[in-house]
Amino acid sequence: MKKIFFSLGFFLLAISLFSQDLQVIDGKVYNENQLYSGEKISYYDNSTNIREVKHYLDGLEDGKSTIYYEDGQLKEERYWKDGKKVGIWINWNKAGNKVAEAGYQANKKHGNWNIWNDKGLKLFEMHYKEGIKIGIWRQWDDNGKLLMEKKFD
């Protein structure tokens, strides 16, 4: 009997998640003409595999958004506050290696930005402060040889 209720509950939850009819109007997300607060799960076509999980507060992205490859492996993590990019955004390749890391503050590039190749060697190192290029930027080739170094004030 418990199995039946559990299965029924899971089925109803799945239906409610699949039936979210969210609309974007002027950059804000609505559900039934109300600003949406909650989680939205998107699936790959003709699949039960999760493609993306987003969180909203009063119609704006807020909190952690996660994107997955079709096989379920983590692809990207992003962070939002009141619809603006914040925190460290990270990308991984299909092998599970981190290939990009980027910082944001109030929707502006902020902090360190790094890009690696599939072997894990750093290709780019960049720095921002409130959207402005700062510090020493570097670029390497696929073998780790420094190609460029440029200073920004």
TORKOL-4160 file (C-alpha; in steps of 0.2 Angstrom, whole numbers, padded with zeros to 4 digits, m for minus):
153
<pt num="1" X="0000" Y="0000" Z="0000"/>
<pt num="2" X="0014" Y="0012" Z="0004"/>
<pt num="3" X="0022" Y="0008" Z="m0013"/>
<pt num="4" X="0006" Y="0013" Z="m0021"/>
<pt num="5" X="0004" Y="0030" Z="m0012"/>
<pt num="6" X="0023" Y="0034" Z="m0015"/>
<pt num="7" X="0021" Y="0030" Z="m0033"/>
<pt num="8" X="0005" Y="0040" Z="m0035"/>
<pt num="9" X="0014" Y="0055" Z="m0026"/>
<pt num="10" X="0029" Y="0054" Z="m0037"/>
<pt num="11" X="0018" Y="0053" Z="m0052"/>
<pt num="12" X="0008" Y="0069" Z="m0047"/>
<pt num="13" X="0024" Y="0078" Z="m0043"/>
<pt num="14" X="0031" Y="0074" Z="m0060"/>
<pt num="15" X="0015" Y="0079" Z="m0068"/>
<pt num="16" X="0015" Y="0096" Z="m0059"/>
<pt num="17" X="0033" Y="0099" Z="m0064"/>
<pt num="18" X="0030" Y="0094" Z="m0082"/>
<pt num="19" X="0015" Y="0105" Z="m0083"/>
<pt num="20" X="0023" Y="0122" Z="m0078"/>
<pt num="21" X="0017" Y="0134" Z="m0091"/>
<pt num="22" X="0029" Y="0148" Z="m0087"/>
<pt num="23" X="0029" Y="0164" Z="m0099"/>
<pt num="24" X="0043" Y="0177" Z="m0100"/>
<pt num="25" X="0036" Y="0195" Z="m0102"/>
<pt num="26" X="0048" Y="0210" Z="m0102"/>
<pt num="27" X="0062" Y="0199" Z="m0094"/>
<pt num="28" X="0051" Y="0192" Z="m0080"/>
<pt num="29" X="0044" Y="0175" Z="m0078"/>
<pt num="30" X="0025" Y="0173" Z="m0075"/>
<pt num="31" X="0014" Y="0158" Z="m0070"/>
<pt num="32" X="m0004" Y="0161" Z="m0073"/>
<pt num="33" X="m0002" Y="0180" Z="m0074"/>
<pt num="34" X="0008" Y="0180" Z="m0057"/>
<pt num="35" X="0026" Y="0183" Z="m0055"/>
<pt num="36" X="0034" Y="0166" Z="m0053"/>
<pt num="37" X="0043" Y="0160" Z="m0037"/>
<pt num="38" X="0050" Y="0143" Z="m0037"/>
<pt num="39" X="0060" Y="0130" Z="m0046"/>
<pt num="40" X="0059" Y="0126" Z="m0065"/>
<pt num="41" X="0065" Y="0110" Z="m0071"/>
<pt num="42" X="0068" Y="0108" Z="m0090"/>
<pt num="43" X="0070" Y="0091" Z="m0098"/>
<pt num="44" X="0079" Y="0085" Z="m0114"/>
<pt num="45" X="0066" Y="0082" Z="m0128"/>
<pt num="46" X="0057" Y="0065" Z="m0127"/>
<pt num="47" X="0067" Y="0061" Z="m0111"/>
<pt num="48" X="0066" Y="0061" Z="m0093"/>
<pt num="49" X="0084" Y="0067" Z="m0092"/>
<pt num="50" X="0085" Y="0084" Z="m0084"/>
<pt num="51" X="0093" Y="0098" Z="m0095"/>
<pt num="52" X="0092" Y="0113" Z="m0083"/>
<pt num="53" X="0086" Y="0117" Z="m0065"/>
<pt num="54" X="0083" Y="0136" Z="m0062"/>
<pt num="55" X="0076" Y="0145" Z="m0047"/>
<pt num="56" X="0065" Y="0161" Z="m0047"/>
<pt num="57" X="0060" Y="0174" Z="m0035"/>
<pt num="58" X="0047" Y="0186" Z="m0040"/>
<pt num="59" X="0049" Y="0183" Z="m0058"/>
<pt num="60" X="0068" Y="0184" Z="m0058"/>
<pt num="61" X="0081" Y="0171" Z="m0058"/>
<pt num="62" X="0088" Y="0170" Z="m0040"/>
<pt num="63" X="0100" Y="0157" Z="m0033"/>
<pt num="64" X="0109" Y="0142" Z="m0042"/>
<pt num="65" X="0105" Y="0137" Z="m0059"/>
<pt num="66" X="0112" Y="0120" Z="m0065"/>
<pt num="67" X="0114" Y="0114" Z="m0083"/>
<pt num="68" X="0117" Y="0095" Z="m0087"/>
<pt num="69" X="0123" Y="0086" Z="m0102"/>
<pt num="70" X="0110" Y="0074" Z="m0109"/>
<pt num="71" X="0119" Y="0059" Z="m0100"/>
<pt num="72" X="0115" Y="0068" Z="m0083"/>
<pt num="73" X="0133" Y="0074" Z="m0080"/>
<pt num="74" X="0135" Y="0092" Z="m0074"/>
<pt num="75" X="0139" Y="0105" Z="m0087"/>
<pt num="76" X="0137" Y="0122" Z="m0079"/>
<pt num="77" X="0133" Y="0130" Z="m0063"/>
<pt num="78" X="0127" Y="0148" Z="m0062"/>
<pt num="79" X="0122" Y="0160" Z="m0049"/>
<pt num="80" X="0109" Y="0174" Z="m0049"/>
<pt num="81" X="0102" Y="0187" Z="m0037"/>
<pt num="82" X="0087" Y="0197" Z="m0042"/>
<pt num="83" X="0089" Y="0192" Z="m0060"/>
<pt num="84" X="0108" Y="0198" Z="m0060"/>
<pt num="85" X="0123" Y="0187" Z="m0062"/>
<pt num="86" X="0133" Y="0185" Z="m0046"/>
<pt num="87" X="0146" Y="0173" Z="m0039"/>
<pt num="88" X="0157" Y="0160" Z="m0048"/>
<pt num="89" X="0150" Y="0152" Z="m0064"/>
<pt num="90" X="0158" Y="0136" Z="m0068"/>
<pt num="91" X="0158" Y="0125" Z="m0084"/>
<pt num="92" X="0164" Y="0107" Z="m0086"/>
<pt num="93" X="0167" Y="0097" Z="m0102"/>
<pt num="94" X="0159" Y="0080" Z="m0105"/>
<pt num="95" X="0174" Y="0071" Z="m0096"/>
<pt num="96" X="0170" Y="0080" Z="m0080"/>
<pt num="97" X="0185" Y="0092" Z="m0081"/>
<pt num="98" X="0183" Y="0111" Z="m0076"/>
<pt num="99" X="0185" Y="0121" Z="m0092"/>
<pt num="100" X="0180" Y="0138" Z="m0087"/>
<pt num="101" X="0177" Y="0148" Z="m0072"/>
<pt num="102" X="0170" Y="0166" Z="m0072"/>
<pt num="103" X="0166" Y="0178" Z="m0058"/>
<pt num="104" X="0151" Y="0191" Z="m0058"/>
<pt num="105" X="0145" Y="0204" Z="m0046"/>
<pt num="106" X="0128" Y="0213" Z="m0049"/>
<pt num="107" X="0128" Y="0207" Z="m0067"/>
<pt num="108" X="0146" Y="0214" Z="m0071"/>
<pt num="109" X="0161" Y="0203" Z="m0074"/>
<pt num="110" X="0171" Y="0203" Z="m0057"/>
<pt num="111" X="0185" Y="0194" Z="m0051"/>
<pt num="112" X="0196" Y="0180" Z="m0059"/>
<pt num="113" X="0191" Y="0172" Z="m0076"/>
<pt num="114" X="0200" Y="0156" Z="m0081"/>
<pt num="115" X="0199" Y="0145" Z="m0096"/>
<pt num="116" X="0207" Y="0128" Z="m0097"/>
<pt num="117" X="0209" Y="0115" Z="m0111"/>
<pt num="118" X="0202" Y="0097" Z="m0110"/>
<pt num="119" X="0219" Y="0092" Z="m0104"/>
<pt num="120" X="0217" Y="0104" Z="m0089"/>
<pt num="121" X="0231" Y="0116" Z="m0095"/>
<pt num="122" X="0226" Y="0134" Z="m0092"/>
<pt num="123" X="0223" Y="0144" Z="m0108"/>
<pt num="124" X="0217" Y="0161" Z="m0102"/>
<pt num="125" X="0219" Y="0170" Z="m0086"/>
<pt num="126" X="0209" Y="0187" Z="m0085"/>
<pt num="127" X="0204" Y="0198" Z="m0071"/>
<pt num="128" X="0190" Y="0211" Z="m0069"/>
<pt num="129" X="0184" Y="0223" Z="m0056"/>
<pt num="130" X="0166" Y="0229" Z="m0058"/>
<pt num="131" X="0166" Y="0225" Z="m0077"/>
<pt num="132" X="0183" Y="0234" Z="m0080"/>
<pt num="133" X="0198" Y="0224" Z="m0086"/>
<pt num="134" X="0212" Y="0224" Z="m0072"/>
<pt num="135" X="0228" Y="0216" Z="m0068"/>
<pt num="136" X="0239" Y="0205" Z="m0079"/>
<pt num="137" X="0230" Y="0195" Z="m0092"/>
<pt num="138" X="0239" Y="0179" Z="m0099"/>
<pt num="139" X="0236" Y="0167" Z="m0113"/>
<pt num="140" X="0244" Y="0150" Z="m0116"/>
<pt num="141" X="0244" Y="0138" Z="m0130"/>
<pt num="142" X="0238" Y="0120" Z="m0128"/>
<pt num="143" X="0255" Y="0114" Z="m0122"/>
<pt num="144" X="0256" Y="0127" Z="m0108"/>
<pt num="145" X="0268" Y="0139" Z="m0117"/>
<pt num="146" X="0265" Y="0157" Z="m0113"/>
<pt num="147" X="0259" Y="0167" Z="m0128"/>
<pt num="148" X="0254" Y="0183" Z="m0122"/>
<pt num="149" X="0254" Y="0194" Z="m0106"/>
<pt num="150" X="0246" Y="0211" Z="m0105"/>
<pt num="151" X="0244" Y="0223" Z="m0090"/>
<pt num="152" X="0228" Y="0232" Z="m0087"/>
<pt num="153" X="0227" Y="0247" Z="m0075"/>
